[in-house]
Amino acid sequence: MKVAISTLGCRVNIYDTEIMISALKEDDFEVVSYDEFADVYCINTCTVTNTSDKKSRQFISKCKKINPKAIIAMVGCYPQVSKDEVSEIKDVNIILGNRFKGQLPYYIRLFLETGKQVIKVDDNILRNISFEDRSIRTLKDKHRAFIKIQDGCNKFCTYCIIPFARGGVCSKEPRKIFDEVRSLVSNGYKEVVLTGINTTSYGDDLGIDINLVSLIELLDEIDGLERIRVGSVDPEFFTTEIVERMSKIKKLMPHFHLSLQSGCDSVLKRMRRKYDISLYKRVVEDLRREIEDVSITTDIIVGFPGETDDEFNETYNFLKNIKLQDMHVFKYSKRNGTKAAEMENQVDVHIKEKRSKSLIDLNKLNKIDFQKKYLGQTLDVLYCTELSDNNGVYGYTKNYIKVVLNDEKKYLGKIVSTRIVDLENDHLIGQALK
């Protein structure tokens, strides 16, 4: 029986999909691409915004056009927070919450036996439970691996539905992470990216003396592992001592996606974030002082409820002065079930569009300024992806700058000394040193 999985949303979902793929293969299912004919189509959903839910529903019709008789499974965050709504969607046969994704093969067989809609969702997801004990040894990407080290979040930011979709913080035991990474390295992986819903909360629930930094220090000892990266991190985690410790970890790459969301304290307060812009600035200064060639990127939300012109200008000026290397700019989108969706003074869509464009234009300037200093330099690049339009590849420097190597497919999966010869749009052009 053929099963196809479509993955929406974050890196944690990407990892969860790999867990499902492993479970399916172990149970003798054939896994195919989601745009191919399959007997079962599984949608690993995202529910960050109402638009995310809509995308999940739209995918069903695409699957039915390929195979009108296909079984449809909808799993993950959307059914976790909207079980009743999902159960009413036409053609959905299997509905699984986040804690049951790894058991997808069992529930497919259960549906085949009974012919009745299967619903398995933990209605008490907010309780703090243990981390789902599953690991992987191989992934689709053969060169860098995303490793889920924790799940859940305890912060309840006013714009975010994720705690209700993922539950409270639960962390994977450090020894199991160590063994998983070591196994991946033995299968040829050179780089791991540690990811989670709230990565900097790693270890909070374990009852032992370990946090994200101690975990990275442990993984740094694995022979054959060449690069360690971390996913999005919260600024309040970074004391001066933690920055100093990180600066001494040889395999930790000098790139941090440091969450900001707004450069205005009053907006951050309405978002219920746990820091202010003075703390954020201090962390950026510490990282730049202690870690050579560090790259700092971030996420920004514009048009949060009540955001005035003056508040947006504070954000704009803060970002103009601090000059981060890259920003992902999002226009605030309502998510039913969050405090922010109920707030007064929702910002007009045209104002959000204008503010978004201003920050995107600023980001282009900051990004070019950061990247152009590497022209003529020689950098180590891990080439991990083939280009679709020629025989070339692209990959990333230690500080996560994208480098394209044209007509050199033979370097895929290798860390190559590369001379930077040009700057084009959002990436550098390299020339491999023979």
C-alpha positions, 0 to 999 in steps of 0.5 A, a space after each residue: 500500500 502506498 502512502 504519501 505525506 504532505 508537510 506544512 509548517 515548521 522544522 519540528 513538523 519536518 522531523 515528525 514527518 520523518 518519524 512517520 516515514 520510518 514507522 510506515 516503512 517498518 510496517 511494510 508501507 511504500 512511501 511515495 511523493 505527495 504529488 504521486 498516486 497513493 492509497 493514503 494521503 497524510 497531511 501533517 498540518 500547521 495551525 499557526 494562522 487561520 490561513 494554515 488551516 485553510 491550506 490543510 483543507 485545500 490539500 484534500 481536494 488535490 489528493 482526491 483529484 489524483 486518487 478519488 478513492 484515497 484514504 485521507 489522514 489529517 494529523 498534527 496541530 490543526 486536529 489537535 486544536 480543532 478536533 470537532 471541526 476537522 471531523 466534519 471535513 468531507 473525506 477525512 478518514 483518520 484524525 490524529 493529534 500530535 502525540 499519535 503521529 508516530 502510530 500512523 501505520 496502526 491507525 491506517 490498518 484500523 480504518 481499513 478493518 473497520 471502515 469507520 472514521 478514526 479519531 485519536 487526539 489527546 484532549 489534555 495536551 496542556 499537561 506536561 508529559 514525557 517526550 515521545 521516545 522515537 528516533 531516526 537514523 536516516 532522512 531525505 536530506 542526506 547531508 544535514 539532519 534536523 533533530 527534535 530535542 524538545 516539544 511544547 511551550 509554556 509561554 502563552 504569547 498572546 498571538 500564538 496557539 502553539 501551546 494548545 497544539 503542542 502542550 507543555 515543555 517536554 525534552 528528550 533525554 540527552 543520552 538518547 539525543 547523543 545516540 541519535 546524532 552519533 547514529 546519523 553521523 555514522 550514516 554520513 551526516 555532517 551537520 545537525 540542526 537542533 530544533 524544537 517548539 521552544 528550543 531554549 527551554 530544553 531540559 526544564 522538565 528533566 529534573 537534571 542539571 542540563 540545558 541547551 548549552 550543556 547538550 551542545 557541549 555533549 554533542 561537540 564530543 561526537 567524532 565525525 560530526 562537523 557542524 552543530 546548529 540550533 533553531 530559533 532561540 529566545 533572547 532571555 536565555 542568553 546570559 553573558 556566561 552562556 554566550 561565553 560558553 557557546 563561544 568555546 564550542 568548536 562545532 557550534 556554527 556562528 549563526 543564531 536565529 534570535 527571536 524578536 517579533 517587535 522592536 518596540 517595548 509596548 508591543 512586546 508587552 502586549 505580545 506577552 514576550 519575556 524581554 525588552 529591546 534593551 535586553 535584546 540589544 545586549 544579547 546581540 552585542 555579546 554575541 558579536 563580541 564573543 563569537 567571530 563572524 557571527 550572523 544573527 537573523 530574526 522574525 518580525 511581526 508587523 501590524 500586531 493589534 494596536 500597533 501605531 505608526 509611532 510604535 512601528 517607527 520604533 521597530 523600524 529604527 531599532 532594526 535600522 540601527 542594530 543591522 541584523 543579517 536577515 529578517 523574516 517579516 510577517 504581517 500579523 494574521 488572526 488566529 482564533 483561540 488566541 488573546 490577540 485575536 480578541 484585541 481591539 484596534 486590529 490594524 488595517 491590511 493595507 497598513 500592514 502591507 506598507 509596513 511589511 514592505 518597509 522592513 523588507 526593503 530595509 532587510 535587503 540593504 542590511 543583507 547585502 551589506 553583510 554579504 558583500 564583505 565576503 567577496 574575494 574571501 575563501 569560505 568553507 561551505 557544506 553543499 547540501 542541495 542540488 540546483 533544479 535548473 543546472 548541474 550545480 549545488 548550493 549550501 551554507 557557510 558556517 554563519 549560514 550564508 547561502 552560496 551557489 556553485 554552478 556546474 559542480 554537482 560533484 561537490 554535493 554532500 561535501 564541505 568545500 573550500 570556496 572562493 566567493 566571486 560574486 553577489 547575486 540577489 540573496 546569495 553568494 556565487 562561489 568557485 570551488 578551490 581544487 
